[in-house]
């Protein structure tokens, strides 16, 4: 029998989504809108990622959720790099303080080295080392507010073209614990593929410090909406000429260096140094100008990078040439 926050969340979902079919199988809850009346069809013209971001911003504003500037990429507290929009709530959620770094609708460039990979080490479709985590992150007073924000997010998704009849909300209701924070995670699927998640969070020592983190990756949204190949969605025509592993590495390096983080023997600068040396092999000797210009333009479309693309390119090219000059063998 469900108790505590698990029971609260189930009741809140049932109250907030009365027309959805709610099924409980043990501790697994599943909500579906109902009978699918129309097959999903991607838009006739695939929107660009900046266009999608504009639509998300406008839809969130219509629900009273204001867009906030992203966090700096250099990680806050003990994190080397920003890896999730929910880090904006760390003072409130982890340390029970009254303030947050940001809240509302947050399009946050992030870096994660944990993407799922195949047996050869290549990232699987749907995963990238750097991406835009688009999320609603808010301190809340009640579990019902969390369910209400999930409902608002479903409305935001519909503005993009993800209609409720093709969505499923599901997850295990038992509480998970991680250091100072506890939570319950629900997954949002579009047809059979994961679109994002909705996480109810609270401080373990002070459960009144309650928060919500609902969102997805902008690139993943575009992938599922347009039904195009992942490499085309993320890398465009460059994917026809350059290895996806190189593109992922340089795209991430451009974000980090363009954000003003220096390459270094330790810390976030060393993380990107390792990534470049592992993935960018012969491409490095040919120069990275075209890829860096493309990546810099992409990230600047989300939030302006303080370092111009030409300086980013100079730094990355110098790093690869210096490494090559040491006589170190390029990894395969």
N, C-alpha and C positions, 0 to 999 in steps of 0.2 A: 504494500500500500504506500502511495506517495505521501510524503510529509514535507513540512517546512517550505522552503523556496520552490521545490519541485512541484508541490501541490498548488502553490500560489501561481506559478507560471502556467500550469495546465488550465486552471480556472480562468486566468486572464486571457489566454488564447481562445478558450471557448466563448467567453463574453465578447471579445473583440472581433472574432470571425464567426458569427452565428450561422452564416449561410454556407460556410465551408464544412466539409465532412471531416470530423476529427476522430481518429482511430488511435486507441491505446493498446499496444501489444507488449505486455510486461512493462518495462520502463521506456519503451520506444513510442514516441508520439508522432503521428503523421497527419498533416492537414492538406487536403486537396480541395480545389474550388468547386469541383463538380464535373459533370459530363463535358468532355471536350467537343465543342460544336464545330470548330474550324481548325484545320491543320495549320501549324505555324508556317508562315511565309516570311522570309527575310525582306527587308525594304528593297524597293526597286533600285534605289540609289543608296549605296553604302555611305553612311555619314562618316566624316572624318572624326578622329578622336577629339580634336578641339570642339567640333560641333556637338559631339555627345556630351562633353563636359559642360558646355553652355546649356544644353537641354536639362541636364541633371541639376545644375545650379538654379535655373529658373523654376524647375519643378519643386525643388526643396524650398525655395523662397515662397512659393505658393502655399506650402504647408507650414509656413512660419519658421522655417529652419534656415538660418542665414549662413552663407559661406564664410569660412575663416581662412586666413593666410596659412600656408603650410608651416610646419616646424622646420627648424634648420636641419640639414641632413646629418651634420655631426651629432652623434647620439647624445641624449641627455642622461644625466646621472652615470650609471655604470655601463651604458650601451655605447659601443664604438660608433655605430651608425643607426639612424632612425629606420626601424624595420616595420612599423605599424602606426596607423593614425591614432590608435588607442593610447599610445604613449603620451598624447596630449593630456590625458587625465591622470597621469602618475602622481602628482602631488596630492590630489584628492583621494584617489583610489588606493594608492599604496601607503601614503603617509597620513591620511585622514586630515589633510589641511583643507582650508576653505577655497583655495584658488585652483585653477587649472591653467595649463599653457594655452589651450585653445578648446573650443567646443562648437558644435553645430555641424554643418556640412564641411568636411575637410578633405580636399583632394591632395593627398600626401605622397610625394615621391619617396619610395622606400627601397632599401637594398636587403635582400635575403639570399643567403647562400644555401638554403635548404630546399630548393625546388626539386621535385621528383625527377629522377633520371632513369634512362634505360641501362641495359647491361654494359654498354660501351661508355657510359658517363655523360651522354648527351641529354640535355633537358627534354622532357616530354612535352608535347603540345599542351598549351595552357599554362606553362611555367616559364618565368624569366628571372634572372638574378636581380633586375631592377624593374620596377613597374609603378603605376600610380594607384595607391590604395584609396579608393573613394569611399568614404564612410560618414555615417552620422554617429558622432561621439558626444554623449551628453551625460552629466550627472542627473539623476532622477530621484524622485521621492518614493515611488511605488512601483511594484512589478507591473501593474496595469499600464503605467506610462511606457514601459518597455514594449508591451504588446501593441500599444497605440502607435508607437514609432515604427514598429514592424509594418503595421497597416499603412502608415504614411509612405514607407519605403516601397511597398508594393505599388502604391499609386505613382511614385516617382518612376519606377521601372516601367509602368504602363506607358508613360510619356515617351520612353525610348522605343517601345514596341514589344516589351515583354508583358503580355497580358496574363491575368490571373489564371485563366483556364489552362495555361501551359506550365504553371508553377506548382511546386510542391514544397511545403515546409515540414521538415522532419528532424528528429534528433533524439538522443537519449537524455532523459530528464534527471538522472542522478547528478549530483554536484561534483565537479572536479575541483582540485585545490592545487595552487601553484604559488609557493612562497606566501606573500601576504594577501594574495587575492584568491577568491573562489568564484565559480561561475557555472553557467549552464549554456551549452552551445547548441543552436539549431542551424541546420543547413537549408539553404534555399536552392532548389534545383529547377532548371529550365528544361523541360522534358527529361532526359536521362542524365544531363550533365550539370555538375555543380556550378552555380552562378555566384554564390556568396554565402555569407553566414550572418546570424544574428546572435549576439552573445550578451547575456545578462551577467553582470559582474558586481562584486561587492568586496569590501574589506573583511577579512576573516575575523579580525578582532573587534571591528565595529561595523556590523552588517547594515547599519543605517546609511553608510556611505555606499550608495547603490548607483550603478551606471549602466549605460547601454553602448554597445559598439555594433553597428549594423552596416554592412557594406560588401564590397567586392573589389576586384581589380578592374581598372578602366579597360585595359587591353583584353582581359577575359570577357568583359561585357561585349566589346566589339566583335570578338571571335564568335560568341554564341549568337549575337544578333544578326551578323552578316552571313554566317555559315560558310565563310571563306576559310582557306587554310591558315593555320596559326602563323606561319612564317610570312605570308602575305600581309596579314593584319598588322603584325608588329614591325616588320622590316621592309615591307614594300618591295620595290624592284631590286633592292640591294641583295635580297635573298637569292636572286638568280645568279649572282656573280661571286658572292663571298660566303664562306662557311657560316652557318648559324651560330656556332660556338664563338667564332671571332666577333660576329656582330653583337652577340650578347655581352661579351667581355668589354668591347670598346664602348658600347652604349652605356654600360654601368660605369666604366672608368671616366667617361665624359661627364656623367652626372656627378661623380665624386670630386674629380679635379675641378670641374666647372663650378662647384659649390664652394671652392676655396680651400679644400683639404689637400695638403701636400703629401706627396709620396714619401714614405718614411719606413725605417726599419721595424717600427712597432705601430700598433694601433690601426685606425681605419686606413691610413696610407699604406700600410703593409698588406692589408687585406686585398686591396686592388692591385698592388704590385704582384702578389701571388697569382691572382686571376689572370693578369696580362701575360705573365710568363708561362702559365700553363696552357692558355688557349690561343694566344696570338703568336703564331710561328712565322712562317715565311712572309705573311702579310706585313709584319713589322718592317722588313727591309724595303718594302715598296712604299712606305708612308701611309698614314692613316687619314689624310686630309678629307677625302670624300665622306668617309664613315663618320668622322668627328663632326663635320659640318651638319650632316643629317641628324645625328644624335643631339647635337647642341640645339638645333632648331626645334626638335621634338620637346626637349625638356624646357626650353624657354617658353614654349606654348603653354606649359603648365604653370610655371613660375620662373621669372627671369633669373638666369644664372649670372652671378657677379663677375665671372671671368669670361672674356671673349673666346670664341671658338679657336681663333688662331693661336692664342697662348696655350689653350688646352692641348691643341694638336702638337705644339712645340714640346710641351712637357712629356706627352706620351711617346712621341717619336724619339725623343732623347733617351727616355727610360729604356725603350726597346733596343735602340742602337748601342747604348752603353752596356746593356746586358749581353748583347750579341758579341760585343768587343772583348768581353772577358773570356770568351772561348767556351762558355758553358753550353752544354748540349741542350738544344730545344727539346722539351718533352713531346712525346707523341701521343 
